Amino acid sequence: MTRKILIADDEQNIVISVEFLMKREGYAVSVAADGEEALTKIRAEKPDLVLLDVMMPKKNGFEICQEVRADAALAGVRILMLTARGRDTEVAKGLAIGADAYMTKPFSTRELVEKVRELLG
């Protein structure tokens, strides 16, 4: 069964490269450009993994993570936060509210692929 990944990021250049990378690895990929769209797609598609940017329009990644974790129907959704905000306090906050992992931009594509594989087992 093909694993589903949702890329939630408002930076088009990052979306294009990450989408290409994940499709090359054999994953089914969908994209959301803002927080509200991300939540709608998470609820509708129930992806196996969400690659979630922190700074997005309409709702930020922390808010989305909290809403997903508060919804029992979405308990199986894994969340990897991708962000330019890499200070220890942001990493700690992301993990505290339920993110499964946290990577800072810029990240190496090899590291991202390894982390996705690890999260999807």
N, C-alpha and C positions, 0 to 999 in steps of 0.2 A: 504494500500500500504506500502510495506517495505521501510523504509528509508535507503539510501545508505551513507556509511561513507568510506572515503579514509584515511588510516593511512600513512602519509609520514614521515618516520623516518629511519635513517640508523643504529640504535642500535637494533639488532635482538632480544635481550631479552625483550626490551620494546615492540616491535612490537608483539611478541608472546603473552605477557600477555594482552596487550590492545586489540588485535584482539579477543582473547578468551572472554574477558569481553564484548566487543561490540556485538559479536555473541550471547552470553548468554542473552543479553538484547533484542535480536530479530532483530538486524540491519544486512543488507547485507554489507559485508566488503571487500574492496580491499586494496592492499598494494603497496607502492612505496618506493624504497630503496635510491633514490637520487632525487635531485631537478628537473632534466630534465624529469625523469620518472613520477614524481608527476604532472608536468604541462601537459604532454601528457595524463595521465589518467584523470586529471580534465577536460580537453577539450573533451575527448572522452566519459567519463562516466557521467559527470555533477553530481557529488555526492551532497547530501544534505548538508554534512558537511565534512570538511577536518581537521583532527588532524595533525597539521603541526609542525614539529621540526624546530627550527631555524638553527642549525648547521648541514648542510648536504653537501655531495659532489656535485659538478657540479653547483648547484644553491642553495643559502641559502633560508631559510623560508621567510625572508623579501622580497627578489626578487620575489619569487613565489607569495606572497600575493599582491605585487604591480601589477604584471602581470595579476592576476585573477581580481583584482579590476578595471583594465584598460579595461577589455573585457566585453562589455555590455551583451554578450551572457551568461556570467557566473555570472550575477548579483545576482542570487538566491543562490549561493554557500556560505555557512557559513564557517568561518575559526576560529578554536580554536588553538592558538599557544601553543605548549608544549615545554618547554625548560629548560635547566639547568641554563640558563642565566637569573636570576631573578632581576637584578638591576633595579631600577626605570626607568633609561634612556631607557633600552631595552623594558620594559613593555610599556612605553610611546610611543616609536617608533613603536612597533607592533600595538598598538591601533590607532596611528596616520595614519598609512598607510592602515588601513582598516580591521584589525583583529576584529572579533566580541568578542573575549575573549582571555585571556592569563593565562596559568597555568604554574607554575614552577615545575620542577622535583627536588626531588622526590615528587609525588603527591599521595594522597590517592585514591584508586580505587572508593570509595564511592563518593568522591568529583567529580571525573571525570565523573562518571555516572550521577550525579545530574546536572553537567554543560552541558553535552550532551543533556539530556532531556530538560533542560531549553532552549538551543539554537534551538532545533528542535520543540519546542512548543508542 
